[in-house]
Amino acid sequence: MNKAVAGYHMLTILSAIDGNSNLQEDKVVLQYIKENFKEAINPAKELNVIQSVARIDYPIHFNNAMNDFYMDSTAAERTHFLDLAVKVVIADHEVSHFENLFLNELFNAWEANYTL
């Protein structure tokens, strides 16, 4: 996956992992699409790819996307992405156990020094 697609996959999984998706989460994902899908990438096609991943396999897919994004990004781009990831997770004013696990995995893998 390229950086834009990998980020979209991660944000979409973060939005879906708690079993609920809401308008505020969708707004953050749409912001990401507007910022990053300037190329000929089809978000609907990518959503189909994500929806074809079994929920039990979300951690593997998320990890693959996380590594792909990392390889193609700068530190500043990763910091900006982490901000968006946090916004997705807190958009519904609740942080589920799974959202917390995935977000922590992202921060730990990227060794991010990030404060809210």
CYANA upper distance limits for C-alpha pairs under 8 A (distance plus 0.5 A):
  1 MET  CA      5 VAL  CA      6.35
  1 MET  CA      6 ALA  CA      6.07
  1 MET  CA     65 ALA  CA      7.43
  1 MET  CA     68 ASP  CA      6.62
  1 MET  CA     69 PHE  CA      8.33
  2 ASN  CA      6 ALA  CA      6.50
  2 ASN  CA     68 ASP  CA      7.12
  2 ASN  CA     69 PHE  CA      7.32
  2 ASN  CA     72 ASP  CA      7.60
  3 LYS  CA      7 GLY  CA      6.58
  3 LYS  CA     68 ASP  CA      7.00
  3 LYS  CA     69 PHE  CA      5.02
  3 LYS  CA     70 TYR  CA      8.27
  3 LYS  CA     72 ASP  CA      6.20
  3 LYS  CA     73 SER  CA      7.35
  4 ALA  CA      8 TYR  CA      6.76
  4 ALA  CA     33 ILE  CA      8.48
  4 ALA  CA     36 ASN  CA      6.02
  4 ALA  CA     37 PHE  CA      6.96
  4 ALA  CA     69 PHE  CA      8.12
  5 VAL  CA      9 HIS  CA      6.68
  5 VAL  CA     41 ILE  CA      8.39
  5 VAL  CA     46 GLU  CA      7.85
  6 ALA  CA     10 MET  CA      6.78
  6 ALA  CA     65 ALA  CA      5.04
  6 ALA  CA     66 MET  CA      7.23
  6 ALA  CA     68 ASP  CA      6.84
  6 ALA  CA     69 PHE  CA      6.04
  7 GLY  CA     11 LEU  CA      6.65
  7 GLY  CA     65 ALA  CA      7.47
  7 GLY  CA     66 MET  CA      8.03
  7 GLY  CA     69 PHE  CA      6.92
  7 GLY  CA     81 PHE  CA      8.04
  8 TYR  CA     12 THR  CA      6.50
  8 TYR  CA     29 VAL  CA      7.61
  8 TYR  CA     32 TYR  CA      7.75
  8 TYR  CA     33 ILE  CA      7.73
  9 HIS  CA     13 ILE  CA      6.63
  9 HIS  CA     46 GLU  CA      8.00
  9 HIS  CA     47 LEU  CA      8.25
  9 HIS  CA     50 ILE  CA      7.14
  9 HIS  CA     62 PHE  CA      7.72
  9 HIS  CA     65 ALA  CA      7.22
 10 MET  CA     14 LEU  CA      6.63
 10 MET  CA     62 PHE  CA      6.18
 10 MET  CA     65 ALA  CA      6.94
 10 MET  CA     66 MET  CA      7.55
 11 LEU  CA     15 SER  CA      6.61
 11 LEU  CA     29 VAL  CA      6.88
 11 LEU  CA     84 LEU  CA      8.46
 11 LEU  CA     85 ALA  CA      6.63
 11 LEU  CA     88 VAL  CA      7.52
 12 THR  CA     16 ALA  CA      6.69
 12 THR  CA     29 VAL  CA      7.56
 12 THR  CA     47 LEU  CA      8.48
 12 THR  CA     50 ILE  CA      8.36
 13 ILE  CA     17 ILE  CA      6.18
 13 ILE  CA     50 ILE  CA      8.22
 13 ILE  CA     58 TYR  CA      7.63
 13 ILE  CA     62 PHE  CA      7.69
 14 LEU  CA     18 ASP  CA      8.25
 14 LEU  CA     85 ALA  CA      7.88
 14 LEU  CA     88 VAL  CA      7.43
 14 LEU  CA     89 VAL  CA      7.06
 14 LEU  CA     99 GLU  CA      6.60
 14 LEU  CA    102 PHE  CA      7.69
 14 LEU  CA    103 LEU  CA      8.34
 15 SER  CA     20 ASN  CA      7.81
 15 SER  CA     21 SER  CA      6.21
 15 SER  CA     25 GLU  CA      6.69
 15 SER  CA     26 ASP  CA      8.26
 15 SER  CA     88 VAL  CA      6.72
 15 SER  CA     89 VAL  CA      7.27
 16 ALA  CA     20 ASN  CA      6.37
 16 ALA  CA     21 SER  CA      6.27
 17 ILE  CA     55 ARG  CA      8.49
 17 ILE  CA     98 PHE  CA      6.86
 17 ILE  CA     99 GLU  CA      6.87
 18 ASP  CA     96 SER  CA      6.56
 18 ASP  CA     97 HIS  CA      8.49
 18 ASP  CA     98 PHE  CA      6.88
 18 ASP  CA     99 GLU  CA      7.00
 21 SER  CA     25 GLU  CA      7.07
 21 SER  CA     26 ASP  CA      7.85
 22 ASN  CA     26 ASP  CA      6.76
 22 ASN  CA     92 ASP  CA      7.58
 23 LEU  CA     27 LYS  CA      6.63
 24 GLN  CA     28 VAL  CA      7.14
 24 GLN  CA     88 VAL  CA      8.07
 24 GLN  CA     91 ALA  CA      5.97
 24 GLN  CA     92 ASP  CA      7.47
 25 GLU  CA     29 VAL  CA      6.96
 25 GLU  CA     87 LYS  CA      8.03
 25 GLU  CA     88 VAL  CA      5.36
 25 GLU  CA     89 VAL  CA      8.00
 25 GLU  CA     91 ALA  CA      6.02
 25 GLU  CA     92 ASP  CA      7.83
 26 ASP  CA     30 LEU  CA      6.53
 26 ASP  CA     88 VAL  CA      8.45
 27 LYS  CA     31 GLN  CA      6.61
 28 VAL  CA     32 TYR  CA      6.86
 28 VAL  CA     84 LEU  CA      7.16
 28 VAL  CA     87 LYS  CA      7.40
 28 VAL  CA     88 VAL  CA      6.61
 29 VAL  CA     33 ILE  CA      6.80
 29 VAL  CA     88 VAL  CA      8.03
 30 LEU  CA     34 LYS  CA      6.70
 31 GLN  CA     35 GLU  CA      6.76
 32 TYR  CA     36 ASN  CA      6.50
 32 TYR  CA     37 PHE  CA      8.48
 32 TYR  CA     84 LEU  CA      8.26
 33 ILE  CA     37 PHE  CA      5.71
 33 ILE  CA     43 PRO  CA      8.17
 34 LYS  CA     38 LYS  CA      7.87
 37 PHE  CA     41 ILE  CA      6.66
 37 PHE  CA     43 PRO  CA      8.50
 42 ASN  CA     46 GLU  CA      6.95
 43 PRO  CA     47 LEU  CA      6.56
 44 ALA  CA     48 ASN  CA      6.87
 45 LYS  CA     49 VAL  CA      6.96
 46 GLU  CA     50 ILE  CA      6.81
 47 LEU  CA     51 GLN  CA      6.56
 48 ASN  CA     52 SER  CA      6.65
 49 VAL  CA     53 VAL  CA      7.33
 53 VAL  CA     57 ASP  CA      6.82
 53 VAL  CA     58 TYR  CA      7.26
 53 VAL  CA     61 HIS  CA      8.20
 54 ALA  CA     58 TYR  CA      7.22
 57 ASP  CA     61 HIS  CA      6.83
 58 TYR  CA     62 PHE  CA      6.30
 59 PRO  CA     63 ASN  CA      6.50
 59 PRO  CA    102 PHE  CA      8.14
 60 ILE  CA     64 ASN  CA      6.71
 61 HIS  CA     65 ALA  CA      6.69
 62 PHE  CA     66 MET  CA      6.47
 63 ASN  CA     67 ASN  CA      6.70
 64 ASN  CA     68 ASP  CA      6.70
 65 ALA  CA     69 PHE  CA      6.54
 66 MET  CA     70 TYR  CA      6.66
 66 MET  CA    106 LEU  CA      7.49
 67 ASN  CA     71 MET  CA      6.74
 68 ASP  CA     72 ASP  CA      7.05
 69 PHE  CA     73 SER  CA      6.55
 70 TYR  CA     74 THR  CA      8.22
 70 TYR  CA     78 ARG  CA      7.74
 70 TYR  CA    110 TRP  CA      8.05
 73 SER  CA     77 GLU  CA      6.35
 73 SER  CA     78 ARG  CA      6.98
 74 THR  CA     78 ARG  CA      6.80
 75 ALA  CA     79 THR  CA      6.70
 76 ALA  CA     80 HIS  CA      6.73
 77 GLU  CA     81 PHE  CA      6.59
 78 ARG  CA     82 LEU  CA      6.56
 79 THR  CA     83 ASP  CA      6.88
 79 THR  CA    112 ALA  CA      8.11
 79 THR  CA    114 TYR  CA      8.24
 80 HIS  CA     84 LEU  CA      7.04
 81 PHE  CA     85 ALA  CA      6.64
 82 LEU  CA     86 VAL  CA      6.65
 82 LEU  CA    107 PHE  CA      8.16
 83 ASP  CA     87 LYS  CA      6.75
 84 LEU  CA     88 VAL  CA      6.75
 85 ALA  CA     89 VAL  CA      6.85
 85 ALA  CA    103 LEU  CA      7.86
 86 VAL  CA     90 ILE  CA      6.66
 86 VAL  CA    103 LEU  CA      7.99
 87 LYS  CA     91 ALA  CA      6.21
 89 VAL  CA     94 GLU  CA      8.14
 89 VAL  CA     95 VAL  CA      6.69
 89 VAL  CA     99 GLU  CA      6.85
 90 ILE  CA     94 GLU  CA      6.51
 90 ILE  CA     95 VAL  CA      6.63
 95 VAL  CA     99 GLU  CA      6.57
 95 VAL  CA    100 ASN  CA      6.85
 96 SER  CA    100 ASN  CA      6.66
 97 HIS  CA    101 LEU  CA      6.76
 98 PHE  CA    102 PHE  CA      6.70
 99 GLU  CA    103 LEU  CA      6.52
100 ASN  CA    104 ASN  CA      6.45
101 LEU  CA    105 GLU  CA      6.63
102 PHE  CA    106 LEU  CA      6.81
103 LEU  CA    107 PHE  CA      6.81
104 ASN  CA    108 ASN  CA      6.42
105 GLU  CA    109 ALA  CA      6.42
106 LEU  CA    110 TRP  CA      6.69
107 PHE  CA    111 GLU  CA      6.27
107 PHE  CA    112 ALA  CA      5.73
108 ASN  CA    112 ALA  CA      7.16
